[in-house]
Amino acid sequence: YCEVRKGASVGDDCRLQSYILVAEDCVVGNYVLIGPGVIFTNDNEPSALKSSEKTWKLKPVRVEDHAVLGARSVLLPGVCIGERALVAAGSVVTRDVEPWAVVMGSPARKVGDIRESPYKERWPELLPD
């Protein structure tokens, strides 16, 4: 089961695992892998009243091409995951992730670059042609 809400978009050739929620207006690029249980959020001040009255101020998440989102990661409102970035399982992303970065933790922090060891050996498909 995956839920892609109204106004959200998912690019070409993406791989979506089970139990994913892509919130309203979020954008997923091409060739993105989204692990099981990943949650996209889009509102810093949610409430049922704002939702029913359509007065909420959405801050959609954007995921650029070839990114990898590990299982059970959570993307907070308004963040951008850069091209070919990797978010480790269980991470809570509270700010933008630059292209090629490897991030992990809660809050997610940069621990490496996908173009360097040991990551380039584990994910060669993320490297440029």
N, C-alpha and C positions, 0 to 999 in steps of 0.2 A: 504494500500500500504506500503510495506517495500522493501528497496533495500539493498541487501547484495552483495557487489562488488567482483570482481574477486580476488581470493586468500584469501578471508576472510572465516572463518569457524565458524559455530554455532554448539554447542554440542547437546547432547540428551536431550529431554524433556524440552526444553526451551519454554518460553512464550514470543512471540514478539507481541507487540501492534502495532497500526497504525502509519504510517509516521516515520519510523525508517530508519536511514542510518548507515550501518556498512561499513566503508571504507575499501579499499584494504588492505589485509594481517592482518586485525584485527582478534583476536581470542576470542571467547566466549565459556566458559566452559559448563558444564552440569547443568541443573535445574536452569538456570538463567532467571529472569523475567526482561524484558526490557519494560518500560512504553512507552506510546505514545510520539512521537516526540523526542526521544533520538537520539543524533548525536555523532557518533564516528569520530574523525578527526585523520589524520595520517601524516601531513606535516606541519612543522613550517614555511616554506617559499614557499607557493604554487605559481605557475604561469602557465599560459597556455603553454608557451614555454617549460618549464621543463617537463610538462605533455606530450606534443606532441613529444618531443625529448627523452622521457623516461630517463631523467637525474635527476629526483627528488630523494630525499633521504627520504624514508618513515620511520616513527617511529610508528609502529602499536600499538594500544591499546590492552591490554589483560584483560579479565574479567574472574576471577576464579569461580569455581563451587558454586552454591547456592546464588550468589550475587543478589541484587535487585537494579535496576536502575530506579529511579523515573521519572515521566513525564517531558519532556523538559530538561533533564539534558544534559550537553555537556561534553564530555571526550576529553581533549586535547591530542596532539600527545605523544605517548610513555608511557602514564600512565598505571599502573596496578591496577585493583580493586581486592582486596584480597578476599579470600574465605569467604562466608557468610556476606560480607560487605553490607551496605545499603547506597545508595546515594539518598538523598532527592530530591524531585521534584524541578526543576529549578536550581539545583546546577551546577557550572562550576568547573570541576575537573582539577586542574592544576598540581597535583603531585600524587604520588602513595597513595592508600588507603590501610591501613593495614587490615589483616583479622579481622573479627568481628566488625569493626568500623562502626559507624553511622556518616555520614558527611552531611553537608548542607552549602549552601551559595555560594557566588561568591566573591572570590574563596572559594571552599569547605573547611571547617574546621571540625575537629573531634568534635562531641558534645556528644558522648556516645559510648557504647559497646552493641551489640545486646544481650549479655548474662546478661545484667543488666536491672533493672526497669527504665523506663516504657516499654522499647523495647521488653524484653523477653515475656511480656504478650501480646503484640500486634502482634509479629511475632514468635510464638512458633515453627513453622515449620522450622525456621532457626537454632534452637538449635540442638546440637548433640543428637543422639539417646540415 
